[in-house]
């Protein structure tokens, strides 16, 4: 195996390791300062990125970017053609912005619900982790999850012949448990919240000497997520001025910064998009911390001042990170980008999903509905400006949450004869949805 493709560098102290195998041998942390924030630096100076992001390219998966991913041998790739998904234009939001706020903007949706494996943004992490573990000879892996990442790991690791031991909060969807088990993987529902699941997962991994999923700072996950920016350039040929996603832990924003750093090295310098990250209002510790810091003028030590929500009472378990240990890093990135961390009303999730389905024929999941609610809030609060290019990450499809999908029907009509059938047409349904949104925005 070559060892000159990339090196691992500690973000905190700059210590370098020769490759991913060395990173694993040190327990996935810096041997000097014990930091778990490691990044991959590629040796050829990113000289091929201009070519790889060209509009004339037609890749099959994120592994199109293999020269800048931490894998040596393409034979170790475990893939379901993930990461190369459509970016749709949402002109219905553009029309709303013009008519209600006089804002001319373009709105795009990065359709991560189209990832072929599990229909979520987590498939990018799944392919990366499975491929790297396979190449480095691991046969077992431990992860704590609120649901979606464990499902992605379960599928990809099963394809690689690797056992997964998943620890998820007891309140997670039974569908998630069944899905993980269907791949022949191990899943344990933990009494308590996500923080408790992470604690037990770490103890189990240490006791049994098994690699542990390193959370949002995991360099494998960051390397996977950075490829979405390359896809923006390949498909859009420009950088959005605003990026929005649902926020739980925050690997996506970290991946965005990593890709921007690489593009700059390749001579492609872009202004970072303003990151407007959206938490469910039922579990919004980062949004609460941000709002407090903003009111106080971002005082000294504001990055370390955030609440911890024990056992958050949210129906969207994939966003239920009550102890936001990544806040200091995420909040710093958001502020540097000129962005915001806000909350989206969870009670609007069904309305948002219904509206997107009607206007775009796309059925999104509950977590993806939160940044849509956040988009309308951002418009109302003046966070979206005239001329903005807004890109919203559709992180999951509704197939990941059948309980949620069952709520999307507008009406259930039972008929006995033709006389009972009185079709109203989509126009009445559309008007009803927009009237409901207008009512919410004006209260």
Secondary structure, 3 states (H helix, E strand, C coil): CCCCCEEEEECCCCCEECCHHHHHHCCCCCCCCCCCCEEEEECCCCCCHHHHCCCCCCCCCHHHHHHHCCCCCHHHCCCCCCCCCCEEECHHHHHHHHHHHCCCCEEEEEEHHHCCCCCECCHHHHHHHHHHHHHCCCCEEEEEECCHHHHHHHHHHHHCCCEEEEEEECCCCHHHHHHHHHCCCEEEEECCCHHHHHHHHHHHHHHHCCCECCHHHCHHHHHHHHHHHHHHHHHHCCCCCEEEEECCCCHHHHHHHHHHHHHHHCCCCCCCCEEEEEEECCCCHHHHHHHHHHHCCCCCCHHHCCCECCCCCCCCHHHCCCECCCHHHHHHHHHHHCCEEEEECHHHHHHHHHHHHHHHCCCECHHHHHHHHHHHHHHHCCCCCCCCEEEEEECEEHHHCHHHHCCCCCCCCCCCCHHHCCCCCHHHHHHHHHHHHHHHHCC
